[in-house]
Amino acid sequence: MKRPFLARINQWFVFGLLTLVTAAIVVASVILINYLRKEEIKRIDLFASAIKFQQNVVAPDPEVQDLLLKITSSNSTIPVIILDKDDRPMFHGNIPSEIENDAVAIADLAKSMGKTYPPIELKFPDGNNQFVYYDNSRLLNDLRYSPYLLGLFIFAYLMFSFWFLRTIKKTDEGFLWAGLAKETAHQIGTPLSSMIGWIEIMRMDNPNSQEAAEIEKDVDRLKTISERFSKIGSVPELNDMNLSETVLQNFDYLKKRISGKVNFSLNLPNREVLIPHNRILLSWVIENLVKNAVDAMKGQGKLEILVYERGKNIILDFKDTGCGLSARQSANVFKPGYSTKKRGWGLGLSLAKRVVNEYHRGDIRIAHTEIGGGTTFRVILRK
């Protein structure tokens, strides 16, 4: 069962939108900082012009003198140093207090400022030109990295919100499926009780009835299915130990009920494989993998189950000679709602993965697949 097109692109649309919003904030912050930098450069140009005018005019008008004084003294944030042509400090402002009386350190600082902005040359008639060195204000330097930090913070916040909403949605879906499963188990219970009664009536007429015996096996299977559904949403107990017996029971049951054109075989170790597991839920995994293999072979081919030990793990391989899986199918086959069958719900393998991963602390994966060459599903259980 494929998800609707809009549902599939929804998460990418939200991700793209969040990225664009974050990028827009960063760009806007960079534009603002560039504007502030240009304004500071304009202030220094005005400062340099005032210094030059002040030194060129012998006796300026008092009002002009007052204006020039206000311009030169208004800078309280931008570091500025004026050197003569011999690199001797003539003026400095807004520099570290520890070097204010060190002419050599002031000159070195000015040269360092010149790497950021080229100095402004003040030309005078007598040839004793001066050079105005300046740098960004401390505020502007602090703001230089703020757009990226702000953008990163906003992006992280939006992504966390997106993840949180998705987690809530998945949790709600999990409760919904658990409730549906438990209700299904409850509903199956009523007809099961009735079928058990009819089996007893059949045996009253014929105690050795083969039909009654086969129907009883199916009724027992329905009981197992009902127990499986009732366990969804709760933590199962791993009370069973004999894995060989669990696999063999499922093999015997399924072999009689799958197509006779399927060569169904089981390869067990010579000695019993003992590992804690929940027989009811692990049987569900085995049944899902077998049915998927039979569907992939279209009811005709070879299906082999192998159980063996490898290091600290117990391996169950399900090898079929079906149509195989593409790379895209392999990547999505365990996702809820994804199915390669037209009428599939896409829940079997996702639930099998949950049973193995969450309840048995194991793993389930595709060990091998080839288009036209079959697929091997592997269940790994840790001793």
N, C-alpha and C positions, 0 to 999 in steps of 0.2 A: 504494500500500500504506500504509494508515494505521497509526500506532503505537497500541498498546493504550491504553485509557483510563488505566489506572494509570501507565503509562510516561509519558503526556503530562502528568499532574498531579504526577508525582514531584518534578520540579525546583521547582515552585511550592510544594509541601508543605515541602521542605527549606528554601527561602527563607523561608517563613512561620514555620517553627520557629526558624530562626536569629534572625529579627526578634523573636519573642516572648522568646527567651532573653536577647537583648540588652536589650530593654525591661524585663524582670524585674530584671536586674542594676542598671540605672539607677534603677528605682523603689526597690529595696532600699537602694541607696546614699543616695538622697534621704531615705528614712525614717530611716536611721541619722544623717544630718547634722541633720535636724530634732530628733531625740532629743537629740543633743549640744547643740544650741542651747538647748533647753528646760532642760537640766541646768545650762548656764551661767547662764541667767536665774535659776534657783532659787538658785544660789550667790551671785549678786549681791543677790537679795532677802534672803538670810540675812546677807550682809555688811552691807547697809543697816540691817537690824534690830539687829545687834550694835553698830553705830556709834550708833544712836539710843539704845539701852539704856545704852550706856557713858556717854553724855553726860547722860542724865536722872538716873542714879543717882549720888548724891554719893559714897558709900563702899560699893561693892559687896563682897560676900564674896570673899576671896582666890581661892577655887576658881572662882567665877563670873568674876572678873577674868581669871584665867588662861585660862578657856574663851573669853572674848570676845577676848582677845589672839590666841589660836590661830586663831579664825575670821577676824579681820581680816588676819592675816599669812599665812594659808594661800593666798590668791590670788596666784599667781605668773605667771599667763598672761593673765588678762582685763584689758584696759585700763580703768581706772576713775579718775574725777575727781570731787571734791566741791567745789561752789561754794556760796557763801552767797547771800543774796537780792540782793546787789549785784554778783554775778558775780565775786567774788574767790575765788581757789583756796584751799581749806581742806585738801585732801588730794589726792594723786595717786599712782598706781601703774601700772607696766607701760606707760609711755608712752615715746616716743623720748627718748633721753638728751640730745639737742641742745636740747630746749625745757624741760628740767626746772627751769631757773632763770628762765624767761621767763613771767611771770604772764599777760601779754596772749596769748601763743601758747597757753598752757595753756587759757585761757578760750575761745579760738577753737576749739581742738580739742574741747573739751567740747560747744560748740554744734554742731559737726559730728557728734559722736557722737549728739546728740539727734535728728538726722534719721533715724538707724537705729532707735534705741529711745527712747521717751519717758523722761525722767529720773524717778527715784524721789524724791518729796518727803519730807524728814524734818521733821516738825512738832515744834516745841518750845514750851513754855509761854510763854517770853519773846517769842515771835514772830520770833525770828531763825532762820527755817527755812533748811534747807540742801537742796541738790539733788544727787543721785548720778547722774552720767552714766557710761555704759559702752558698750562695743562688743564685737563678736565677738573671740575670741582669734585670734592669728595662725594657729594650727593650723586653726581652724574656717574662717577665710577661705581658707586654702590648699585645704581640702577641698571648698569650695563648688562648684568647677568639675570636681572629680575624677570625679564620677559620669558626667558627659557625656564626658569624655576617656576614661575607662575603658570606657564603653559603645561609644564610637567605635572604640577600639582592638580590643575583643573582636569587634565586628561586622566590622571590616576583616579581622581574623585569620580569622574563620569564613568570610567570603566568599572570601578568598584560598584557604583550604583547599578550599572547594567548587569554585572555579575550577580549582585544581590537580588535583583528582580527576577533574573532567570532561575536562581536557586529557589526562591519562594515558589515560582511557577512549577519547578520540578518537584518540590516537596508536596505541593497541592496535588500534582498529578500522581505522585507516589501514594498519597493517602486515598485518592480516588480509585486507583487500581487495586490497592489492598482491600478497600471496602467492597469493590465489585467482585473480587476473587472470593472473599469470605461469604458474600451473599450467594454467589454461584455454588459454593460448597454446601451452603445451607439448603438451597433449592434442590440440589442433586440428592440430598439425603432422603427426601420423601419418596420419590419413585424407586430408589434403591431398596428401601424397606419393603415396598410392595413386590419388587422382583424377587427378593429373598423368599417371601411367602409363597409365590408361585412356584419357585424351584422346589420347595418342600412338598407342595401338592403334587408336582410331577413325580417326585420320588416315592410318594405314597402309592401311585399307580404302578411305577416301575423303579424299584430301588437301584437297579444297575443302569439306569438310563444314561447313555453317552451324551445325549443332547443336554440333559440337565447338568452333567459334569462340565461341558464346554461353556454353557451359559453361566455357571457358577464362577468359572475362571474370569469371564468378562465382568461379572458383577464385582469380583474381588479387584479387578483392574479399575473399575469405576470408583470403588472405595478408595483405592490408592490415589486416583486423580482428585477425589474430593478432599483427601487429606493434604495433597499438595496445595490446592487452592487455599485451604484453611491456614496453612503455614506462612503464606505470603504476608509480609508486613511484620512478622515476628521473628525473633532469633531462634533458629532451630537447634535442637540438641544433637550432637554428633555421637550417638550411642552405639551405632553399628561399627563393627570392626572388619568383618570378612568381605573385602572388596571383590574377591573372586566370586563369591556366592552371589553378590548383588549383580554383577555383570552377567553371570551365567543365567540367573533367573530372568533377566530382561531379554537375553538372547533367546532362551527357550520360548518365551511368550511371543516375542516379535517375529521369530522365524516362521511360526505357523500362520501369521497374519499379514505378511508381506507377499508380494508377487512371487509365484513359483519360478519366474524367469530370472530372479535375482539369486545368484550364487552367494549365499550368506554364510560366512565362516567366522569362527572365534578361535583365537590363539591365546591361551592362558599359560602362565608359568607353571612349572611342575609342583611348586609348593604354594600354599595359600598366601595371598597378599593381604596383610593385616594393616589397616590404617583407619583411624576414626573418621566416620562419615555419616551422613543422614541418608539412609537407603531410599526413602521416599523421594527426596529432592534429587539425589544423584540419578535415580531411575528416570526422572523427568529429563535430565540432561541427556542421558543415553538414548531415550526414546526420540527426543527432538533431533539429535544428530543422525540417528538411523533413518528417520522419516525424511529428513532433508536430503540425505544421500540417495534414498530411493526415488524421491522426486527429481533429483538432478540426473538420475539415470533413466528417467521416464519408465520406471518399473522393469528395467531389463539391464543386467550387467553383473558386476562383481562387487560385493561389499565385504570388507574384512575388518574385524575388530581385533586389535592387538593390545595386550596388557603386558607391560614389562617394567623393570626397575632400571633407573639410570642415576647413579650417585645417590643423592638424598631424596630423589623424586620417584613417584610412581607415574608412569606414562600410559595414557589410553589413546590409541590412534584409531581413527575411523577413516578407512581408505575406500574410496569409491572410484568407479570408472565412468563417472558422469561427464557432463559437458564442461566442467571447470568454471572458474570465475575470472572475470577481468580484474584489472588493478583497481578500478573504481568500485566494483562490487566487493572486492576483498576489504577495501578501506571502510565500507559502510555496512557490511553484513551483520555486525553485532549492534548496530544502532537501533533503538526502539523506533518502530514505524517503518523501517526499511525492509522491503521484500522483493525478491526477484520473481515472485509468482503474482499473477494478475489478481488472484483472490486472497492473497496472503495478508495477514494483519501485521506481520513484521515484529512479532513479540517473542516467538519461540527461542531464537538464538540470543536475543537480548536478556531474556529471563534466565537462560542457561548460563550466560556469562555472569549474571548476578549471583546465581547459586554457587558457581565455582569460585568466583573472586571474593565475594563478600562473606559467604557462609562457610566455605571450606578453605579460605586463604590460599587458593591455588590460582591457576591461570588457564585460559582457553584461547586458542589461536588457530590460525590457518598455517599448518606446517609446510604444505606444498599445494600448489594448484597450477593447472595448465589447461588452457582452452582446448577442449576436445580430449584432454588426457586425464581428467579426474581431479579430485581434491582430497586432501588429507586434513581432517580436523584433529587437533591434539588437545587433550585435557591433561594438565599437569597438577598432580596433588603432592604436596610436600609431606614427607614422613614425620 
